[in-house]
Amino acid sequence: MRKRLGKIVGILLVAMLFVSMGMGVVSAKKGIMQGDELTTFDAMTLDGEKFRLGHQGYPMVINFWATWCPPCRSEMPEFQKFSEKHPGVEMYLVSLEESPQTIRSFMRSEGLNLSPVIDPTGDAANYYRVTAIPTTLVVNRDGIIIYRKVGVVTAKELESVLGL
């Protein structure tokens, strides 16, 4: 009886492994990842106007973040430093479903001179497979995502990725 139960448990574990491997393959194909071309998505400015973010022939940094996220908060001075040093690289800080008032208050309290946008529905974050924040994408002049990182990035890291 014990051998039979062990065999059944073993078969179930192998079956679960194959099912989870199959799910991984399916989910890996969903959304945009490093090496893919940046596609257009809608965001909202802090003034409530619709904003369409897409490739326009210059390098870009796109960061998904939120004011309540400590790692996100810690990297904002790095984005400020990078933005000031490299004005030819577009910086898009996409806040996830937060109010303009909350974002403005945070920017003001931290002394940041950045222009975040809002992903009001979370659709862009879902499409770009943002499962944790901060998540940063770096897009080259050709519109290809050349770097993707979950976690805090530094100005030096961005410069290295973009060859600046």
N, CA and C atoms as a LAMMPS dump frame, in Angstrom:
ITEM: TIMESTEP
0
ITEM: NUMBER OF ATOMS
492
ITEM: BOX BOUNDS ff ff ff
-5.0000000000000000e+02 5.0000000000000000e+02
-5.0000000000000000e+02 5.0000000000000000e+02
-5.0000000000000000e+02 5.0000000000000000e+02
ITEM: ATOMS id mol type element x y z
1 1 1 N 0.83 -1.199 0
2 1 2 C 0 0 0
3 1 3 C 0.869 1.257 0
4 2 1 N 1.91 1.268 0.829
5 2 2 C 2.785 2.42 0.943
6 2 3 C 3.519 2.683 -0.376
7 3 1 N 3.987 1.6 -1.05
8 3 2 C 4.666 1.752 -2.337
9 3 3 C 3.726 2.33 -3.38
10 4 1 N 2.515 1.817 -3.376
11 4 2 C 1.52 2.287 -4.348
12 4 3 C 1.205 3.773 -4.132
13 5 1 N 1.027 4.181 -2.885
14 5 2 C 0.773 5.578 -2.565
15 5 3 C 1.951 6.451 -2.998
16 6 1 N 3.161 5.993 -2.756
17 6 2 C 4.36 6.726 -3.17
18 6 3 C 4.423 6.883 -4.68
19 7 1 N 4.048 5.822 -5.408
20 7 2 C 4.044 5.869 -6.865
21 7 3 C 3.014 6.875 -7.383
22 8 1 N 1.822 6.875 -6.764
23 8 2 C 0.771 7.806 -7.162
24 8 3 C 1.217 9.25 -6.899
25 9 1 N 1.808 9.498 -5.749
26 9 2 C 2.296 10.837 -5.421
27 9 3 C 3.37 11.252 -6.423
28 10 1 N 4.263 10.348 -6.764
29 10 2 C 5.315 10.635 -7.746
30 10 3 C 4.735 10.999 -9.103
31 11 1 N 3.737 10.234 -9.545
32 11 2 C 3.096 10.511 -10.837
33 11 3 C 2.41 11.886 -10.8
34 12 1 N 1.733 12.181 -9.698
35 12 2 C 1.08 13.483 -9.57
36 12 3 C 2.101 14.629 -9.597
37 13 1 N 3.232 14.452 -8.932
38 13 2 C 4.258 15.492 -8.94
39 13 3 C 4.815 15.718 -10.336
40 14 1 N 5.059 14.643 -11.067
41 14 2 C 5.56 14.769 -12.445
42 14 3 C 4.511 15.451 -13.317
43 15 1 N 3.252 15.068 -13.157
44 15 2 C 2.181 15.682 -13.937
45 15 3 C 2.086 17.179 -13.632
46 16 1 N 2.189 17.54 -12.354
47 16 2 C 2.141 18.95 -11.981
48 16 3 C 3.321 19.714 -12.569
49 17 1 N 4.48 19.083 -12.607
50 17 2 C 5.664 19.713 -13.192
51 17 3 C 5.435 20.004 -14.671
52 18 1 N 4.907 19.023 -15.41
53 18 2 C 4.638 19.235 -16.836
54 18 3 C 3.583 20.31 -17.065
55 19 1 N 2.551 20.321 -16.241
56 19 2 C 1.519 21.342 -16.376
57 19 3 C 2.117 22.714 -16.117
58 20 1 N 2.914 22.848 -15.051
59 20 2 C 3.498 24.159 -14.744
60 20 3 C 4.496 24.579 -15.806
61 21 1 N 5.224 23.635 -16.4
62 21 2 C 6.15 23.972 -17.479
63 21 3 C 5.366 24.479 -18.681
64 22 1 N 4.269 23.851 -18.988
65 22 2 C 3.431 24.283 -20.101
66 22 3 C 2.864 25.663 -19.87
67 23 1 N 2.458 25.959 -18.637
68 23 2 C 1.944 27.284 -18.315
69 23 3 C 3.025 28.334 -18.467
70 24 1 N 4.24 27.995 -18.093
71 24 2 C 5.355 28.931 -18.23
72 24 3 C 5.596 29.287 -19.676
73 25 1 N 5.499 28.32 -20.563
74 25 2 C 5.707 28.584 -21.986
75 25 3 C 4.628 29.509 -22.507
76 26 1 N 3.402 29.267 -22.107
77 26 2 C 2.299 30.112 -22.563
78 26 3 C 2.476 31.535 -22.049
79 27 1 N 2.761 31.694 -20.75
80 27 2 C 2.869 33.037 -20.198
81 27 3 C 4.11 33.753 -20.706
82 28 1 N 5.154 33.033 -21.064
83 28 2 C 6.371 33.67 -21.564
84 28 3 C 6.116 34.36 -22.896
85 29 1 N 5.119 33.918 -23.629
86 29 2 C 4.826 34.51 -24.927
87 29 3 C 3.896 35.707 -24.824
88 30 1 N 3.33 35.938 -23.652
89 30 2 C 2.376 37.022 -23.481
90 30 3 C 3.109 38.305 -23.093
91 31 1 N 2.777 39.395 -23.751
92 31 2 C 3.347 40.676 -23.375
93 31 3 C 4.659 40.986 -24.066
94 32 1 N 5.239 42.105 -23.71
95 32 2 C 6.436 42.623 -24.338
96 32 3 C 7.624 42.418 -23.412
97 33 1 N 8.73 41.954 -23.97
98 33 2 C 9.921 41.664 -23.181
99 33 3 C 11.159 42.252 -23.857
100 34 1 N 12.312 42.074 -23.234
101 34 2 C 13.572 42.524 -23.805
102 34 3 C 13.759 41.871 -25.173
103 35 1 N 14.198 42.676 -26.154
104 35 2 C 14.382 42.2 -27.52
105 35 3 C 13.184 42.467 -28.409
106 36 1 N 12.049 42.775 -27.814
107 36 2 C 10.843 43.094 -28.57
108 36 3 C 10.819 44.572 -28.924
109 37 1 N 9.998 44.907 -29.902
110 37 2 C 9.814 46.307 -30.27
111 37 3 C 8.811 46.945 -29.315
112 38 1 N 9.106 48.174 -28.931
113 38 2 C 8.185 48.914 -28.079
114 38 3 C 6.907 49.172 -28.851
115 39 1 N 5.79 48.921 -28.22
116 39 2 C 4.513 49.221 -28.843
117 39 3 C 3.871 50.384 -28.094
118 40 1 N 2.998 51.062 -28.757
119 40 2 C 2.334 52.233 -28.202
120 40 3 C 1.371 51.835 -27.089
121 41 1 N 1.319 52.655 -26.047
122 41 2 C 0.294 52.462 -25.033
123 41 3 C -0.182 53.816 -24.529
124 42 1 N -1.387 53.823 -23.997
125 42 2 C -1.988 55.058 -23.514
126 42 3 C -1.699 55.248 -22.033
127 43 1 N -1.398 56.474 -21.7
128 43 2 C -1.209 56.873 -20.314
129 43 3 C -1.981 58.173 -20.126
130 44 1 N -1.853 58.751 -18.937
131 44 2 C -2.548 59.998 -18.651
132 44 3 C -1.564 60.951 -17.975
133 45 1 N -1.572 62.203 -18.388
134 45 2 C -0.722 63.188 -17.73
135 45 3 C -1.311 63.502 -16.356
136 46 1 N -0.539 64.198 -15.535
137 46 2 C -1.042 64.58 -14.218
138 46 3 C -2.166 65.598 -14.319
139 47 1 N -2.306 66.214 -15.495
140 47 2 C -3.409 67.158 -15.729
141 47 3 C -4.657 66.46 -16.257
142 48 1 N -4.624 65.119 -16.36
143 48 2 C -5.786 64.357 -16.787
144 48 3 C -5.933 64.196 -18.289
145 49 1 N -4.927 64.621 -19.05
146 49 2 C -4.999 64.481 -20.503
147 49 3 C -4.423 63.143 -20.948
148 50 1 N -5.054 62.576 -21.978
149 50 2 C -4.587 61.308 -22.543
150 50 3 C -3.213 61.522 -23.181
151 51 1 N -2.334 60.57 -22.973
152 51 2 C -0.972 60.659 -23.478
153 51 3 C -0.636 59.322 -24.12
154 52 1 N -0.225 59.335 -25.36
155 52 2 C 0.137 58.099 -26.063
156 52 3 C 1.655 57.972 -26.07
157 53 1 N 2.142 56.932 -25.428
158 53 2 C 3.578 56.72 -25.335
159 53 3 C 3.982 55.671 -26.359
160 54 1 N 4.928 56.027 -27.203
161 54 2 C 5.429 55.115 -28.211
162 54 3 C 6.79 55.561 -28.701
163 55 1 N 7.398 54.759 -29.509
164 55 2 C 8.742 55.058 -30.013
165 55 3 C 8.707 56.208 -31.014
166 56 1 N 9.679 57.117 -30.853
167 56 2 C 9.728 58.27 -31.746
168 56 3 C 11.134 58.55 -32.26
169 57 1 N 12 57.547 -32.315
170 57 2 C 13.314 57.721 -32.923
171 57 3 C 14.42 58.168 -31.992
172 58 1 N 14.196 58.119 -30.709
173 58 2 C 15.24 58.484 -29.756
174 58 3 C 15.236 57.459 -28.619
175 59 1 N 16.346 57.362 -27.883
176 59 2 C 16.372 56.411 -26.764
177 59 3 C 15.406 56.838 -25.665
178 60 1 N 14.877 55.851 -24.961
179 60 2 C 13.884 56.1 -23.924
180 60 3 C 14.143 55.218 -22.713
181 61 1 N 13.789 55.732 -21.561
182 61 2 C 13.753 54.953 -20.328
183 61 3 C 12.317 55.005 -19.844
184 62 1 N 11.735 53.84 -19.62
185 62 2 C 10.352 53.748 -19.131
186 62 3 C 10.402 53.001 -17.806
187 63 1 N 9.902 53.638 -16.766
188 63 2 C 9.935 53.043 -15.438
189 63 3 C 8.519 52.949 -14.893
190 64 1 N 8.13 51.756 -14.474
191 64 2 C 6.838 51.539 -13.828
192 64 3 C 7.074 51.582 -12.321
193 65 1 N 6.311 52.423 -11.624
194 65 2 C 6.571 52.677 -10.213
195 65 3 C 5.299 53.101 -9.486
196 66 1 N 5.427 53.314 -8.186
197 66 2 C 4.336 53.856 -7.375
198 66 3 C 4.939 54.588 -6.183
199 67 1 N 4.238 55.592 -5.686
200 67 2 C 4.765 56.393 -4.576
201 67 3 C 4.861 55.593 -3.276
202 68 1 N 4.041 54.565 -3.113
203 68 2 C 4.043 53.772 -1.885
204 68 3 C 5.141 52.711 -1.865
205 69 1 N 5.905 52.586 -2.944
206 69 2 C 6.929 51.544 -3.1
207 69 3 C 8.296 52.086 -2.662
208 70 1 N 8.858 51.617 -1.534
209 70 2 C 10.148 52.138 -1.067
210 70 3 C 11.29 52.035 -2.093
211 71 1 N 11.468 50.903 -2.801
212 71 2 C 12.537 50.871 -3.805
213 71 3 C 12.307 51.88 -4.939
214 72 1 N 11.041 52.079 -5.305
215 72 2 C 10.714 53.065 -6.344
216 72 3 C 11.103 54.462 -5.882
217 73 1 N 10.78 54.76 -4.663
218 73 2 C 11.091 56.072 -4.094
219 73 3 C 12.602 56.292 -4.066
220 74 1 N 13.332 55.249 -3.737
221 74 2 C 14.792 55.396 -3.603
222 74 3 C 15.487 55.635 -4.937
223 75 1 N 14.895 55.194 -6.048
224 75 2 C 15.569 55.383 -7.334
225 75 3 C 15.199 56.696 -8.019
226 76 1 N 14.207 57.409 -7.523
227 76 2 C 13.795 58.662 -8.158
228 76 3 C 14.929 59.693 -8.248
229 77 1 N 15.763 59.883 -7.213
230 77 2 C 16.889 60.814 -7.365
231 77 3 C 17.857 60.385 -8.478
232 78 1 N 17.985 59.097 -8.704
233 78 2 C 18.834 58.594 -9.794
234 78 3 C 18.251 58.982 -11.149
235 79 1 N 16.935 58.883 -11.281
236 79 2 C 16.281 59.295 -12.528
237 79 3 C 16.441 60.799 -12.736
238 80 1 N 16.336 61.553 -11.648
239 80 2 C 16.518 63.003 -11.731
240 80 3 C 17.93 63.319 -12.238
241 81 1 N 18.916 62.683 -11.632
242 81 2 C 20.319 62.892 -12.014
243 81 3 C 20.546 62.511 -13.476
244 82 1 N 20.029 61.363 -13.883
245 82 2 C 20.191 60.899 -15.258
246 82 3 C 19.519 61.858 -16.232
247 83 1 N 18.319 62.27 -15.915
248 83 2 C 17.546 63.16 -16.78
249 83 3 C 18.252 64.498 -16.989
250 84 1 N 18.809 65.037 -15.94
251 84 2 C 19.532 66.307 -16.041
252 84 3 C 20.794 66.176 -16.881
253 85 1 N 21.479 65.053 -16.746
254 85 2 C 22.746 64.84 -17.459
255 85 3 C 22.539 64.458 -18.919
256 86 1 N 21.408 63.808 -19.234
257 86 2 C 21.155 63.289 -20.583
258 86 3 C 19.77 63.719 -21.084
259 87 1 N 19.611 65.005 -21.411
260 87 2 C 18.292 65.489 -21.842
261 87 3 C 17.829 64.897 -23.178
262 88 1 N 18.734 64.287 -23.945
263 88 2 C 18.358 63.675 -25.224
264 88 3 C 17.722 62.302 -25.085
265 89 1 N 17.679 61.783 -23.872
266 89 2 C 17.03 60.492 -23.606
267 89 3 C 15.699 60.795 -22.938
268 90 1 N 14.619 60.356 -23.566
269 90 2 C 13.292 60.588 -22.999
270 90 3 C 13.091 59.71 -21.767
271 91 1 N 12.547 60.289 -20.71
272 91 2 C 12.311 59.583 -19.461
273 91 3 C 10.816 59.558 -19.196
274 92 1 N 10.259 58.367 -19.098
275 92 2 C 8.838 58.215 -18.808
276 92 3 C 8.681 57.422 -17.519
277 93 1 N 8.169 58.065 -16.504
278 93 2 C 7.913 57.44 -15.217
279 93 3 C 6.42 57.165 -15.146
280 94 1 N 6.064 55.902 -15.268
281 94 2 C 4.656 55.503 -15.378
282 94 3 C 4.172 55.02 -14.018
283 95 1 N 3.395 55.858 -13.36
284 95 2 C 2.86 55.52 -12.051
285 95 3 C 1.642 54.613 -12.226
286 96 1 N 1.551 53.637 -11.365
287 96 2 C 0.479 52.649 -11.491
288 96 3 C -0.755 53.037 -10.688
289 97 1 N -1.771 53.494 -11.41
290 97 2 C -3.105 53.715 -10.864
291 97 3 C -3.152 54.612 -9.629
292 98 1 N -2.282 55.61 -9.549
293 98 2 C -2.31 56.544 -8.428
294 98 3 C -2.923 57.867 -8.869
295 99 1 N -3.357 58.643 -7.912
296 99 2 C -3.974 59.922 -8.242
297 99 3 C -2.909 60.961 -8.562
298 100 1 N -3.245 61.901 -9.418
299 100 2 C -2.309 62.989 -9.717
300 100 3 C -1.884 63.746 -8.451
301 101 1 N -2.797 63.94 -7.507
302 101 2 C -2.49 64.657 -6.277
303 101 3 C -1.411 63.926 -5.467
304 102 1 N -1.529 62.615 -5.371
305 102 2 C -0.551 61.819 -4.635
306 102 3 C 0.822 61.928 -5.289
307 103 1 N 0.849 61.849 -6.603
308 103 2 C 2.118 61.911 -7.336
309 103 3 C 2.735 63.305 -7.22
310 104 1 N 1.944 64.334 -7.422
311 104 2 C 2.453 65.714 -7.292
312 104 3 C 3.017 65.968 -5.896
313 105 1 N 2.3 65.53 -4.904
314 105 2 C 2.735 65.714 -3.515
315 105 3 C 4.078 65.021 -3.28
316 106 1 N 4.216 63.813 -3.78
317 106 2 C 5.479 63.078 -3.641
318 106 3 C 6.615 63.813 -4.345
319 107 1 N 6.398 64.224 -5.58
320 107 2 C 7.439 64.917 -6.349
321 107 3 C 7.866 66.201 -5.631
322 108 1 N 6.893 66.932 -5.128
323 108 2 C 7.178 68.183 -4.428
324 108 3 C 7.971 67.92 -3.141
325 109 1 N 7.535 66.944 -2.363
326 109 2 C 8.2 66.657 -1.08
327 109 3 C 9.63 66.164 -1.265
328 110 1 N 9.893 65.531 -2.391
329 110 2 C 11.237 65.012 -2.654
330 110 3 C 12.088 65.987 -3.465
331 111 1 N 11.505 67.105 -3.869
332 111 2 C 12.244 68.094 -4.652
333 111 3 C 12.625 67.604 -6.04
334 112 1 N 11.755 66.807 -6.632
335 112 2 C 12.043 66.222 -7.946
336 112 3 C 11.395 67.046 -9.052
337 113 1 N 12.138 67.235 -10.116
338 113 2 C 11.646 67.974 -11.274
339 113 3 C 11.487 66.993 -12.439
340 114 1 N 10.593 66.043 -12.274
341 114 2 C 10.33 65.023 -13.29
342 114 3 C 8.867 65.125 -13.695
343 115 1 N 8.519 64.561 -14.843
344 115 2 C 7.14 64.627 -15.341
345 115 3 C 6.557 63.226 -15.478
346 116 1 N 6.067 62.659 -14.394
347 116 2 C 5.492 61.326 -14.478
348 116 3 C 4.156 61.318 -15.217
349 117 1 N 3.793 60.148 -15.713
350 117 2 C 2.48 59.913 -16.301
351 117 3 C 1.829 58.78 -15.516
352 118 1 N 0.56 58.565 -15.756
353 118 2 C -0.191 57.561 -14.996
354 118 3 C -0.733 56.492 -15.936
355 119 1 N -0.623 55.247 -15.503
356 119 2 C -1.279 54.122 -16.162
357 119 3 C -2.574 53.91 -15.376
358 120 1 N -3.652 54.628 -15.749
359 120 2 C -4.845 54.677 -14.902
360 120 3 C -5.566 53.345 -14.729
361 121 1 N -5.449 52.458 -15.685
362 121 2 C -6.17 51.186 -15.607
363 121 3 C -5.249 50.004 -15.306
364 122 1 N -3.946 50.213 -15.414
365 122 2 C -3 49.114 -15.227
366 122 3 C -2.795 48.302 -16.495
367 123 1 N -3.453 48.695 -17.599
368 123 2 C -3.344 47.933 -18.845
369 123 3 C -1.922 47.899 -19.395
370 124 1 N -1.226 49.028 -19.354
371 124 2 C 0.149 49.066 -19.872
372 124 3 C 1.05 48.166 -19.038
373 125 1 N 0.907 48.239 -17.723
374 125 2 C 1.714 47.387 -16.849
375 125 3 C 1.434 45.908 -17.124
376 126 1 N 0.18 45.568 -17.343
377 126 2 C -0.153 44.181 -17.66
378 126 3 C 0.457 43.764 -18.991
379 127 1 N 0.338 44.62 -19.99
380 127 2 C 0.858 44.304 -21.317
381 127 3 C 2.371 44.121 -21.295
382 128 1 N 3.052 44.939 -20.502
383 128 2 C 4.506 44.851 -20.414
384 128 3 C 4.967 43.866 -19.345
385 129 1 N 4.029 43.079 -18.846
386 129 2 C 4.318 42.017 -17.886
387 129 3 C 5.019 42.548 -16.641
388 130 1 N 4.558 43.661 -16.144
389 130 2 C 5.106 44.225 -14.919
390 130 3 C 4.443 43.494 -13.757
391 131 1 N 5.207 42.61 -13.14
392 131 2 C 4.683 41.813 -12.028
393 131 3 C 5.212 42.302 -10.69
394 132 1 N 6.207 43.174 -10.727
395 132 2 C 6.767 43.774 -9.52
396 132 3 C 7.294 45.155 -9.893
397 133 1 N 7.29 46.036 -8.918
398 133 2 C 7.833 47.365 -9.185
399 133 3 C 8.948 47.647 -8.189
400 134 1 N 9.904 48.438 -8.619
401 134 2 C 10.008 49.106 -9.908
402 134 3 C 10.435 48.142 -11.012
403 135 1 N 9.937 48.394 -12.217
404 135 2 C 10.385 47.705 -13.426
405 135 3 C 10.77 48.783 -14.422
406 136 1 N 11.974 48.649 -14.979
407 136 2 C 12.49 49.643 -15.916
408 136 3 C 12.794 49.003 -17.252
409 137 1 N 12.37 49.672 -18.322
410 137 2 C 12.677 49.266 -19.691
411 137 3 C 13.544 50.351 -20.314
412 138 1 N 14.565 49.933 -21.068
413 138 2 C 15.37 50.878 -21.83
414 138 3 C 15.171 50.536 -23.3
415 139 1 N 14.829 51.553 -24.084
416 139 2 C 14.506 51.38 -25.499
417 139 3 C 15.546 52.142 -26.316
418 140 1 N 16.1 51.485 -27.346
419 140 2 C 17.1 52.161 -28.176
420 140 3 C 16.43 53.033 -29.235
421 141 1 N 17.248 53.698 -30.053
422 141 2 C 16.731 54.614 -31.083
423 141 3 C 15.829 53.908 -32.098
424 142 1 N 16.034 52.6 -32.26
425 142 2 C 15.255 51.826 -33.222
426 142 3 C 13.941 51.307 -32.646
427 143 1 N 13.686 51.607 -31.379
428 143 2 C 12.434 51.186 -30.768
429 143 3 C 12.464 49.789 -30.18
430 144 1 N 13.669 49.224 -30.016
431 144 2 C 13.801 47.874 -29.453
432 144 3 C 14.122 47.977 -27.963
433 145 1 N 13.445 47.178 -27.174
434 145 2 C 13.726 47.134 -25.737
435 145 3 C 15.047 46.39 -25.557
436 146 1 N 16.078 47.126 -25.137
437 146 2 C 17.413 46.528 -25.026
438 146 3 C 17.754 46.133 -23.596
439 147 1 N 16.911 46.541 -22.662
440 147 2 C 17.203 46.237 -21.263
441 147 3 C 15.898 46.247 -20.488
442 148 1 N 15.803 45.313 -19.573
443 148 2 C 14.627 45.227 -18.702
444 148 3 C 15.119 44.779 -17.341
445 149 1 N 14.725 45.53 -16.325
446 149 2 C 15.151 45.161 -14.977
447 149 3 C 14.011 45.357 -13.996
448 150 1 N 13.838 44.39 -13.146
449 150 2 C 12.931 44.505 -12.008
450 150 3 C 13.822 44.813 -10.816
451 151 1 N 13.576 45.94 -10.192
452 151 2 C 14.414 46.378 -9.078
453 151 3 C 14.978 47.756 -9.364
454 152 1 N 15.703 48.26 -8.401
455 152 2 C 16.244 49.615 -8.466
456 152 3 C 17.341 49.717 -9.521
457 153 1 N 17.291 50.785 -10.323
458 153 2 C 18.359 51.081 -11.282
459 153 3 C 19.042 52.382 -10.866
460 154 1 N 20.282 52.537 -11.327
461 154 2 C 21.04 53.751 -11.044
462 154 3 C 21.292 54.512 -12.336
463 155 1 N 21.669 55.765 -12.197
464 155 2 C 22.01 56.584 -13.363
465 155 3 C 23.184 55.95 -14.116
466 156 1 N 24.183 55.478 -13.388
467 156 2 C 25.347 54.841 -14.028
468 156 3 C 24.948 53.593 -14.809
469 157 1 N 24.028 52.828 -14.269
470 157 2 C 23.535 51.63 -14.944
471 157 3 C 22.847 51.993 -16.255
472 158 1 N 22.017 53.012 -16.231
473 158 2 C 21.331 53.458 -17.446
474 158 3 C 22.338 53.958 -18.471
475 159 1 N 23.336 54.71 -18.007
476 159 2 C 24.381 55.203 -18.927
477 159 3 C 25.125 54.035 -19.563
478 160 1 N 25.425 53.037 -18.802
479 160 2 C 26.13 51.86 -19.321
480 160 3 C 25.296 51.136 -20.361
481 161 1 N 24.02 50.933 -20.069
482 161 2 C 23.128 50.236 -20.996
483 161 3 C 23.023 50.991 -22.319
484 162 1 N 22.946 52.321 -22.245
485 162 2 C 22.782 53.152 -23.442
486 162 3 C 24.107 53.559 -24.074
487 163 1 N 25.218 53.169 -23.465
488 163 2 C 26.534 53.508 -24.013
489 163 3 C 26.828 54.997 -23.941
490 164 1 N 26.407 55.664 -22.899
491 164 2 C 26.607 57.114 -22.753
492 164 3 C 27.803 57.422 -21.862
